[in-house]
Amino acid sequence: MEARAYLKYARISPRKVEIVLDLIRNKPADVAMAILKNTPKAACEYLSKLLKSAMANAENNHNMDVSRLYVAECFVCPGPILKRIRPRAQGRAYRIDKRTSHVTLVLKEKE
């Protein structure tokens, strides 16, 4: 039995999210939440909400024991890129890519 939660179109680069996901992978859910609360990264705000959502899904939809949950799987995929133009010298234009992320978090119960 597993509980999933998805975050789609988050306005943060997948590279930045992956750094934080590596910290919480295979950790118990309460430890993962503590890590997210005490890590000074922009992705932590998104991921703590996502972890809370996955825990609520586990408890309410699958009748799982919250104290025995752990982060079984977590990964990020790149979403669509917002392309913006930055004016530069002599009439040139440089492109700025504003990247988005799709994050998936899977919780399972320890046997």
TORBA-359819 format. One record per residue (C-alpha): residue in one letter; x, y, z; residue number from 0. Coordinates in pm, whole numbers, always signed. Example, Ala and Ser with C-alpha at 12.3 -4.5 7.8 and 13.67 -1.06 7.14 Angstrom:
BEGIN
{rest: A	east: +1230	north: -450	up: +780	nr: 0}
{rest: S	east: +1367	north: -106	up: +714	nr: 1}
***
This chain:
BEGIN
{rest: M	east: +0	north: +0	up: +0	nr: 0}
{rest: E	east: +131	north: +344	up: -88	nr: 1}
{rest: A	east: +13	north: +704	up: -73	nr: 2}
{rest: R	east: +110	north: +952	up: -344	nr: 3}
{rest: A	east: +105	north: +1329	up: -375	nr: 4}
{rest: Y	east: +189	north: +1537	up: -680	nr: 5}
{rest: L	east: +301	north: +1897	up: -722	nr: 6}
{rest: K	east: +269	north: +2020	up: -1078	nr: 7}
{rest: Y	east: +394	north: +2340	up: -1241	nr: 8}
{rest: A	east: +594	north: +2458	up: -937	nr: 9}
{rest: R	east: +785	north: +2774	up: -1032	nr: 10}
{rest: I	east: +1124	north: +2646	up: -919	nr: 11}
{rest: S	east: +1404	north: +2482	up: -1114	nr: 12}
{rest: P	east: +1418	north: +2099	up: -1096	nr: 13}
{rest: R	east: +1790	north: +2121	up: -1008	nr: 14}
{rest: K	east: +1708	north: +2312	up: -690	nr: 15}
{rest: V	east: +1433	north: +2068	up: -591	nr: 16}
{rest: E	east: +1651	north: +1760	up: -650	nr: 17}
{rest: I	east: +1907	north: +1879	up: -391	nr: 18}
{rest: V	east: +1642	north: +1879	up: -117	nr: 19}
{rest: L	east: +1477	north: +1555	up: -232	nr: 20}
{rest: D	east: +1811	north: +1378	up: -187	nr: 21}
{rest: L	east: +1803	north: +1480	up: +182	nr: 22}
{rest: I	east: +1464	north: +1322	up: +257	nr: 23}
{rest: R	east: +1467	north: +1008	up: +38	nr: 24}
{rest: N	east: +1414	north: +683	up: +241	nr: 25}
{rest: K	east: +1368	north: +875	up: +568	nr: 26}
{rest: P	east: +1071	north: +835	up: +806	nr: 27}
{rest: A	east: +798	north: +1094	up: +737	nr: 28}
{rest: D	east: +839	north: +1279	up: +1068	nr: 29}
{rest: V	east: +1219	north: +1298	up: +1025	nr: 30}
{rest: A	east: +1174	north: +1419	up: +666	nr: 31}
{rest: M	east: +939	north: +1694	up: +789	nr: 32}
{rest: A	east: +1197	north: +1802	up: +1050	nr: 33}
{rest: I	east: +1470	north: +1813	up: +783	nr: 34}
{rest: L	east: +1250	north: +2029	up: +557	nr: 35}
{rest: K	east: +1169	north: +2268	up: +841	nr: 36}
{rest: N	east: +1537	north: +2322	up: +923	nr: 37}
{rest: T	east: +1689	north: +2340	up: +574	nr: 38}
{rest: P	east: +1728	north: +2694	up: +432	nr: 39}
{rest: K	east: +1634	north: +2616	up: +70	nr: 40}
{rest: A	east: +1351	north: +2762	up: -138	nr: 41}
{rest: A	east: +1229	north: +2413	up: -235	nr: 42}
{rest: C	east: +1162	north: +2320	up: +129	nr: 43}
{rest: E	east: +845	north: +2530	up: +140	nr: 44}
{rest: Y	east: +698	north: +2344	up: -160	nr: 45}
{rest: L	east: +811	north: +2003	up: -37	nr: 46}
{rest: S	east: +685	north: +2038	up: +321	nr: 47}
{rest: K	east: +335	north: +2114	up: +186	nr: 48}
{rest: L	east: +363	north: +1817	up: -49	nr: 49}
{rest: L	east: +475	north: +1585	up: +235	nr: 50}
{rest: K	east: +183	north: +1701	up: +452	nr: 51}
{rest: S	east: -52	north: +1627	up: +163	nr: 52}
{rest: A	east: +92	north: +1278	up: +111	nr: 53}
{rest: M	east: +61	north: +1205	up: +485	nr: 54}
{rest: A	east: -303	north: +1320	up: +482	nr: 55}
{rest: N	east: -369	north: +1102	up: +176	nr: 56}
{rest: A	east: -217	north: +802	up: +355	nr: 57}
{rest: E	east: -422	north: +856	up: +670	nr: 58}
{rest: N	east: -759	north: +947	up: +515	nr: 59}
{rest: N	east: -767	north: +758	up: +183	nr: 60}
{rest: H	east: -566	north: +443	up: +262	nr: 61}
{rest: N	east: -611	north: +406	up: +643	nr: 62}
{rest: M	east: -235	north: +383	up: +696	nr: 63}
{rest: D	east: -58	north: +441	up: +1029	nr: 64}
{rest: V	east: +108	north: +785	up: +1012	nr: 65}
{rest: S	east: +378	north: +694	up: +1267	nr: 66}
{rest: R	east: +506	north: +412	up: +1041	nr: 67}
{rest: L	east: +528	north: +606	up: +714	nr: 68}
{rest: Y	east: +852	north: +669	up: +528	nr: 69}
{rest: V	east: +945	north: +844	up: +201	nr: 70}
{rest: A	east: +973	north: +545	up: -31	nr: 71}
{rest: E	east: +1010	north: +737	up: -355	nr: 72}
{rest: C	east: +1052	north: +1101	up: -450	nr: 73}
{rest: F	east: +1153	north: +1249	up: -781	nr: 74}
{rest: V	east: +1124	north: +1565	up: -989	nr: 75}
{rest: C	east: +1062	north: +1604	up: -1361	nr: 76}
{rest: P	east: +1101	north: +1926	up: -1558	nr: 77}
{rest: G	east: +777	north: +2100	up: -1650	nr: 78}
{rest: P	east: +721	north: +2355	up: -1927	nr: 79}
{rest: I	east: +973	north: +2640	up: -1951	nr: 80}
{rest: L	east: +854	north: +3000	up: -1950	nr: 81}
{rest: K	east: +1071	north: +3186	up: -2199	nr: 82}
{rest: R	east: +1141	north: +3552	up: -2128	nr: 83}
{rest: I	east: +1355	north: +3813	up: -2305	nr: 84}
{rest: R	east: +1620	north: +4032	up: -2140	nr: 85}
{rest: P	east: +1734	north: +4339	up: -2334	nr: 86}
{rest: R	east: +2111	north: +4362	up: -2378	nr: 87}
{rest: A	east: +2356	north: +4608	up: -2530	nr: 88}
{rest: Q	east: +2339	north: +4717	up: -2895	nr: 89}
{rest: G	east: +1982	north: +4597	up: -2950	nr: 90}
{rest: R	east: +2048	north: +4235	up: -2869	nr: 91}
{rest: A	east: +1813	north: +4019	up: -2664	nr: 92}
{rest: Y	east: +1910	north: +3733	up: -2434	nr: 93}
{rest: R	east: +1662	north: +3464	up: -2342	nr: 94}
{rest: I	east: +1589	north: +3385	up: -1979	nr: 95}
{rest: D	east: +1436	north: +3043	up: -1909	nr: 96}
{rest: K	east: +1205	north: +3034	up: -1609	nr: 97}
{rest: R	east: +1189	north: +2665	up: -1534	nr: 98}
{rest: T	east: +904	north: +2473	up: -1370	nr: 99}
{rest: S	east: +894	north: +2138	up: -1191	nr: 100}
{rest: H	east: +662	north: +1841	up: -1148	nr: 101}
{rest: V	east: +736	north: +1669	up: -814	nr: 102}
{rest: T	east: +608	north: +1325	up: -708	nr: 103}
{rest: L	east: +627	north: +1196	up: -349	nr: 104}
{rest: V	east: +538	north: +838	up: -249	nr: 105}
{rest: L	east: +493	north: +726	up: +113	nr: 106}
{rest: K	east: +482	north: +362	up: +227	nr: 107}
{rest: E	east: +435	north: +190	up: +561	nr: 108}
{rest: K	east: +725	north: +9	up: +726	nr: 109}
{rest: E	east: +656	north: -359	up: +781	nr: 110}
***
